[in-house]
Amino acid sequence: MASSNGLSLQEIADLVGGQLLDFSDCTQNDSDSSQDAARGKSPSDETSAMICTGAAPPVEAGSQEITLIDQANHVGQLSNSDAFAVIAPEYVAASPIRLQILVDDPHAAFTQVVSHFRPALGNSMPVSGIDPTAKIDSSSDVHPSAVIGADVEIGPGCYIAPGVTIAAGCQVGAHCTLHPNVTLYAYSQLGERVTLHAGTVVGAHGFGYKMVDGRHVPTAQLGYVVIESDVEVGASSTIDRGTYGATRIGEGTKIDNQVMIAHNCQIGRHNLLCSQVGIAGSCTTGDYVVLAGQVGLKDHIALADGVIVGAQAGVMDDLAPNQVYLGSPATPQRDQMQIMAVQRKLPEMRRDLKRLTQQLNRLSAAAENQPTDAGHRKAA
């Protein structure tokens, strides 16, 4: 979701107060980053004038976009990135991206760049009705009580129910159904044939804070949500926007009522997420994943294709493909069944232990009362 309002690399460097350097002549085998940085040269006028059309996290950035890395030892995040420049706190050794803007605080700098390309639209919502800049296909049915913000696009054959709110910059594909009181925050994108049931909220700010002077201060929540085609989301579910890029729900995935998906999550295709599932930030799931009721995922967890997680399980580590997991912490079904079999025997084992303890106490008491051989000889 890049803006057409492009910036040159030098303009970005000036905007964030950073230093634009060209490390194309540095060798990737050098181990001393300070020596590498010294070899960085001021880019040519042609390079400085290269136009950037957007900003996104490494895996999402396109070939004309800039990305960021907050620590040099996170260079692996850049290995699959198409970005042509990176904002970093220091020279990133062994980086495939040779144009780097060095700043003291990469997150603060990147926030400025993202805000330029995707400015906040929270105050552009009309009090009621449809903003005159919205584009709604004539075949779509929009209830008079719905609120449609600026620059919204709604495709053909959609049904927008009473009380729906669609904030500025949203895109709704063909034949989507938004039931009563659905809310789409700014820049949310729906593919075709998406169904959102009553009370669902898409694109709310993620739960991200940092401690500043003893207070919890919100971190940047400048991303958006992409829901691909043929997704259905149950009533009162919530899907938070990404920090800088997209929280994404893959094609054909079905989400039950009261499911929580946090910021930056990447949900695969044709997943089944049952009621009251909670997925913490930056988790990824493969295709055809099933999460039963009340499953919880720790942040930054990766579930491979075909994973099935049983009800009320707590997932604390990455899970291998095509396996069933149970329990908290979640373990493979075979291991968990053995644990459960032992647990069922605990009452019987407790009774046996109590009986054996009593027997041992009686034997110990009898042994203490038994005369010794020396005592028998002395009496004789």
C-alpha positions as CSV (number, residue, x, y, z in Angstrom):
1,M,0.0,0.0,0.0
2,A,2.5,2.6,-1.1
3,S,1.7,6.2,-1.8
4,S,2.3,7.7,-5.2
5,N,4.1,10.5,-3.4
6,G,7.6,9.1,-3.8
7,L,10.7,10.4,-2.1
8,S,14.3,10.2,-3.2
9,L,16.7,8.3,-0.9
10,Q,18.4,11.6,0.0
11,E,15.0,13.1,0.9
12,I,14.4,10.2,3.2
13,A,17.8,10.6,4.8
14,D,17.1,14.3,5.3
15,L,13.6,13.5,6.7
16,V,14.9,11.1,9.4
17,G,18.2,12.9,10.0
18,G,20.3,10.0,8.8
19,Q,23.3,9.4,6.7
20,L,22.9,7.8,3.3
21,L,25.9,5.6,2.4
22,D,26.7,3.3,-0.4
23,F,28.4,0.1,0.7
24,S,28.4,-1.6,-2.7
25,D,32.2,-1.9,-2.7
26,C,32.4,-3.5,0.8
27,T,33.2,-7.2,1.0
28,Q,30.7,-9.4,2.8
29,N,33.4,-11.4,4.5
30,D,34.8,-8.5,6.6
31,S,34.2,-9.1,10.3
32,D,34.9,-5.6,11.6
33,S,31.8,-3.6,11.1
34,S,33.6,-0.3,12.0
35,Q,36.1,-0.9,9.3
36,D,33.3,-1.7,6.8
37,A,31.5,1.5,7.8
38,A,34.6,3.5,7.1
39,R,34.5,2.2,3.6
40,G,31.0,3.4,3.0
41,K,31.0,6.2,0.5
42,S,28.6,9.0,-0.3
43,P,26.4,7.8,-3.1
44,S,26.4,9.3,-6.5
45,D,23.9,12.0,-7.4
46,E,22.1,9.4,-9.5
47,T,21.9,7.0,-6.5
48,S,20.8,9.7,-4.1
49,A,18.0,10.7,-6.5
50,M,16.6,7.1,-6.7
51,I,12.9,7.3,-5.9
52,C,11.4,5.2,-3.1
53,T,7.7,4.6,-3.5
54,G,6.9,3.0,-0.1
55,A,8.2,1.5,3.2
56,A,7.5,-2.0,4.5
57,P,9.0,-4.7,6.7
58,P,11.7,-6.8,5.0
59,V,9.5,-9.7,3.8
60,E,6.8,-7.3,2.4
61,A,9.0,-4.6,0.8
62,G,9.0,-4.3,-2.9
63,S,11.8,-3.5,-5.3
64,Q,11.2,0.3,-5.1
65,E,10.6,0.4,-1.3
66,I,12.8,0.9,1.8
67,T,12.8,-1.4,4.8
68,L,14.4,-1.4,8.3
69,I,16.5,-3.5,10.6
70,D,16.8,-2.6,14.3
71,Q,19.9,-4.6,15.1
72,A,22.9,-5.5,12.8
73,N,22.7,-9.1,14.0
74,H,19.2,-9.4,12.6
75,V,20.7,-9.3,9.1
76,G,19.0,-12.6,8.3
77,Q,15.7,-10.7,8.0
78,L,17.0,-9.1,4.8
79,S,17.9,-12.3,3.0
80,N,14.5,-12.6,1.3
81,S,13.7,-8.9,1.0
82,D,13.3,-7.1,-2.3
83,A,13.9,-3.7,-0.8
84,F,16.6,-1.6,-2.4
85,A,17.5,0.4,0.7
86,V,17.5,-0.2,4.5
87,I,17.3,2.0,7.5
88,A,19.7,0.7,10.2
89,P,21.4,1.8,13.4
90,E,24.8,0.9,12.1
91,Y,26.4,-0.7,9.0
92,V,24.8,-4.1,8.5
93,A,27.6,-6.4,7.6
94,A,26.9,-9.2,5.0
95,S,23.6,-7.5,4.0
96,P,22.3,-8.0,0.5
97,I,21.1,-4.4,0.6
98,R,24.0,-2.1,0.0
99,L,22.2,1.3,0.2
100,Q,21.8,2.0,3.9
101,I,20.6,5.0,5.8
102,L,22.2,5.0,9.3
103,V,20.3,6.5,12.2
104,D,20.4,6.4,16.0
105,D,16.8,5.1,16.3
106,P,15.7,3.0,13.4
107,H,12.1,2.6,14.6
108,A,11.5,6.3,15.1
109,A,13.0,6.9,11.7
110,F,11.0,4.2,10.0
111,T,7.8,5.5,11.7
112,Q,8.4,8.9,10.0
113,V,8.9,7.3,6.6
114,V,5.8,5.0,6.9
115,S,3.7,8.0,8.0
116,H,4.7,9.8,4.9
117,F,3.7,7.1,2.5
118,R,0.6,6.0,4.6
119,P,-0.5,9.0,6.6
120,A,-2.9,8.5,9.5
121,L,-6.6,8.9,8.5
122,G,-8.2,8.6,11.8
123,N,-9.8,12.0,11.7
124,S,-11.2,11.8,8.2
125,M,-14.3,9.8,9.0
126,P,-17.6,11.5,8.3
127,V,-20.1,11.8,11.1
128,S,-22.6,9.8,9.1
129,G,-23.3,8.6,5.6
130,I,-21.0,8.2,2.7
131,D,-18.0,10.4,2.0
132,P,-18.2,12.0,-1.5
133,T,-14.8,10.6,-2.4
134,A,-15.9,6.9,-1.8
135,K,-16.3,4.7,-4.9
136,I,-19.1,2.2,-4.5
137,D,-20.3,-0.1,-7.3
138,S,-23.9,0.5,-8.2
139,S,-24.7,-3.2,-7.7
140,S,-23.7,-3.1,-4.1
141,D,-26.3,-2.7,-1.3
142,V,-25.3,-0.2,1.4
143,H,-27.6,0.4,4.3
144,P,-28.3,4.1,5.0
145,S,-27.0,3.8,8.5
146,A,-23.6,2.6,7.4
147,V,-20.7,5.1,7.6
148,I,-18.2,5.0,4.6
149,G,-15.1,7.1,4.8
150,A,-12.9,9.0,2.3
151,D,-11.4,7.2,-0.6
152,V,-13.1,3.9,0.2
153,E,-13.6,1.5,-2.7
154,I,-16.4,-1.1,-2.6
155,G,-16.7,-3.6,-5.5
156,P,-19.7,-5.1,-7.1
157,G,-22.3,-7.2,-5.4
158,C,-21.5,-6.3,-1.8
159,Y,-23.9,-6.1,1.1
160,I,-23.1,-3.6,3.8
161,A,-25.5,-4.0,6.7
162,P,-26.8,-1.5,9.3
163,G,-24.3,0.1,11.6
164,V,-21.2,-0.9,9.6
165,T,-18.3,1.6,9.7
166,I,-15.6,1.6,7.0
167,A,-12.8,4.0,7.6
168,A,-10.9,6.0,5.1
169,G,-8.7,4.2,2.5
170,C,-10.3,0.8,2.8
171,Q,-10.8,-1.5,-0.1
172,V,-13.6,-4.1,-0.3
173,G,-13.6,-6.6,-3.1
174,A,-16.5,-8.0,-5.0
175,H,-19.4,-9.9,-3.3
176,C,-18.3,-9.2,0.2
177,T,-20.8,-9.3,3.1
178,L,-20.4,-7.1,6.2
179,H,-23.0,-7.9,8.8
180,P,-24.3,-5.3,11.4
181,N,-21.8,-3.2,13.3
182,V,-18.7,-4.5,11.6
183,T,-15.8,-2.0,11.8
184,L,-13.0,-1.6,9.4
185,Y,-10.2,0.7,10.5
186,A,-8.3,2.8,7.9
187,Y,-6.5,1.1,5.0
188,S,-8.1,-2.4,5.6
189,Q,-8.3,-4.5,2.5
190,L,-10.8,-7.3,1.8
191,G,-10.5,-9.7,-1.2
192,E,-13.5,-11.2,-2.9
193,R,-16.4,-13.0,-1.2
194,V,-15.2,-12.2,2.3
195,T,-17.9,-12.4,5.0
196,L,-17.5,-10.6,8.3
197,H,-20.1,-11.3,11.0
198,A,-21.6,-8.9,13.4
199,G,-19.4,-6.9,15.7
200,T,-16.1,-7.9,14.1
201,V,-13.3,-5.3,14.3
202,V,-10.6,-5.3,11.6
203,G,-7.5,-3.1,11.8
204,A,-7.6,-1.9,15.4
205,H,-4.2,-0.8,16.9
206,G,-2.0,-3.6,18.1
207,F,-1.1,-4.1,21.8
208,G,2.3,-2.6,21.6
209,Y,3.9,-0.4,24.3
210,K,7.4,0.7,25.5
211,M,8.4,1.9,29.0
212,V,9.3,5.6,29.0
213,D,9.9,7.4,32.3
214,G,7.8,4.8,34.2
215,R,4.9,4.9,31.8
216,H,3.6,2.6,29.1
217,V,3.8,4.6,25.9
218,P,2.2,3.2,22.7
219,T,4.6,2.2,19.9
220,A,3.9,2.8,16.2
221,Q,0.8,1.1,14.9
222,L,1.0,2.2,11.3
223,G,0.2,-1.0,9.4
224,Y,-3.1,-2.4,8.1
225,V,-5.0,-5.7,7.6
226,V,-5.3,-7.8,4.4
227,I,-8.0,-10.4,4.3
228,E,-7.8,-12.5,1.2
229,S,-10.6,-14.0,-0.8
230,D,-13.2,-16.5,0.5
231,V,-12.4,-15.8,4.2
232,E,-15.2,-15.9,6.7
233,V,-14.8,-14.3,10.2
234,G,-17.2,-15.0,13.0
235,A,-19.0,-12.6,15.2
236,S,-17.1,-10.3,17.6
237,S,-13.7,-11.4,16.4
238,T,-10.8,-8.9,16.3
239,I,-7.8,-8.7,13.9
240,D,-5.2,-6.0,14.7
241,R,-3.3,-4.1,12.2
242,G,0.5,-4.6,11.6
243,T,3.1,-2.4,13.2
244,Y,4.4,-1.1,9.8
245,G,3.0,-3.6,7.3
246,A,0.2,-6.0,7.0
247,T,-1.5,-8.5,9.3
248,R,-2.7,-11.0,6.7
249,I,-5.4,-13.7,6.7
250,G,-4.9,-16.2,3.9
251,E,-7.3,-17.3,1.2
252,G,-10.2,-19.6,2.3
253,T,-9.5,-19.4,6.0
254,K,-12.5,-19.7,8.3
255,I,-12.5,-17.9,11.7
256,D,-15.0,-18.7,14.4
257,N,-16.6,-16.2,16.9
258,Q,-14.6,-14.3,19.5
259,V,-11.2,-15.0,18.0
260,M,-8.3,-12.6,18.6
261,I,-5.4,-12.2,16.1
262,A,-2.7,-9.8,17.1
263,H,-0.6,-7.4,15.1
264,N,1.8,-8.7,12.4
265,C,0.4,-12.2,12.3
266,Q,0.5,-14.0,9.0
267,I,-2.3,-16.6,8.9
268,G,-2.0,-19.2,6.1
269,R,-4.6,-20.4,3.6
270,H,-7.6,-22.6,4.5
271,N,-7.0,-22.5,8.2
272,L,-9.7,-23.3,10.7
273,L,-9.6,-21.2,13.9
274,C,-12.2,-22.1,16.4
275,S,-13.9,-20.0,19.0
276,Q,-11.8,-18.1,21.6
277,V,-8.5,-18.8,19.9
278,G,-5.9,-16.2,20.9
279,I,-2.9,-15.6,18.7
280,A,-0.2,-13.2,20.0
281,G,1.8,-10.8,17.8
282,S,4.0,-11.8,14.9
283,C,2.9,-15.5,14.7
284,T,2.7,-17.3,11.4
285,T,0.7,-20.4,10.4
286,G,1.0,-22.5,7.3
287,D,-1.8,-23.8,5.1
288,Y,-4.6,-26.1,6.4
289,V,-3.8,-25.4,10.1
290,V,-6.6,-26.2,12.6
291,L,-6.7,-24.5,16.0
292,A,-9.4,-25.9,18.3
293,G,-11.3,-23.9,20.8
294,Q,-9.4,-21.7,23.3
295,V,-6.0,-22.5,21.9
296,G,-3.4,-19.8,22.7
297,L,-0.2,-19.0,20.8
298,K,2.8,-17.2,22.3
299,D,4.2,-14.4,20.2
300,H,6.6,-15.1,17.3
301,I,5.4,-18.7,17.0
302,A,5.5,-20.5,13.6
303,L,3.1,-23.3,12.8
304,A,3.9,-25.4,9.8
305,D,1.4,-26.7,7.2
306,G,-1.2,-29.2,8.4
307,V,-0.7,-28.6,12.1
308,I,-3.7,-29.5,14.3
309,V,-3.8,-28.1,17.9
310,G,-6.3,-29.5,20.3
311,A,-8.7,-27.5,22.5
312,Q,-7.2,-25.3,25.3
313,A,-3.6,-26.1,24.3
314,G,-0.9,-23.5,24.9
315,V,1.6,-23.3,22.1
316,M,5.1,-22.1,23.3
317,D,7.3,-23.3,20.5
318,D,7.3,-23.7,16.7
319,L,5.3,-26.8,15.6
320,A,6.3,-29.3,12.9
321,P,4.1,-30.1,9.9
322,N,1.2,-32.5,9.7
323,Q,1.1,-33.4,13.4
324,V,-1.5,-33.2,16.1
325,Y,-0.6,-31.4,19.3
326,L,-2.3,-31.4,22.7
327,G,-1.9,-29.9,26.2
328,S,-0.2,-26.9,27.7
329,P,2.6,-26.6,26.8
330,A,1.5,-28.2,23.6
331,T,3.3,-31.5,22.8
332,P,2.8,-34.2,20.1
333,Q,-0.4,-36.2,20.6
334,R,1.4,-39.5,21.3
335,D,3.5,-37.9,24.1
336,Q,0.5,-36.1,25.5
337,M,-1.7,-39.2,25.5
338,Q,1.0,-41.0,27.6
339,I,1.1,-38.0,30.0
340,M,-2.7,-38.1,30.3
341,A,-2.7,-41.9,30.9
342,V,-0.3,-41.4,33.8
343,Q,-2.4,-38.5,35.1
344,R,-5.5,-40.7,35.2
345,K,-3.7,-43.2,37.4
346,L,-2.5,-40.6,39.9
347,P,-5.4,-41.2,42.4
348,E,-4.7,-44.9,42.4
349,M,-1.0,-44.3,42.6
350,R,-1.6,-41.9,45.6
351,R,-3.6,-44.6,47.4
352,D,-0.9,-47.1,46.8
353,L,1.8,-44.7,48.0
354,K,-0.2,-44.0,51.1
355,R,-0.7,-47.7,51.8
356,L,3.0,-48.5,51.2
357,T,4.0,-45.6,53.5
358,Q,1.8,-46.9,56.3
359,Q,3.3,-50.4,55.9
360,L,6.8,-49.0,55.9
361,N,6.1,-47.1,59.1
362,R,4.8,-50.2,60.8
363,L,7.9,-52.2,59.8
364,S,10.1,-49.4,61.0
365,A,8.4,-49.3,64.4
366,A,8.6,-53.1,64.8
367,A,12.3,-53.0,63.9
368,E,12.9,-50.3,66.6
369,N,11.1,-52.4,69.2
370,Q,13.0,-55.7,68.3
371,P,15.7,-56.5,70.9
372,T,19.2,-56.6,69.6
373,D,21.4,-59.8,69.7
374,A,23.7,-58.1,72.2
375,G,20.8,-57.4,74.5
376,H,19.7,-61.1,74.4
377,R,23.3,-62.3,75.3
378,K,23.6,-59.9,78.2
379,A,20.3,-60.9,79.6
380,A,21.3,-64.6,79.4
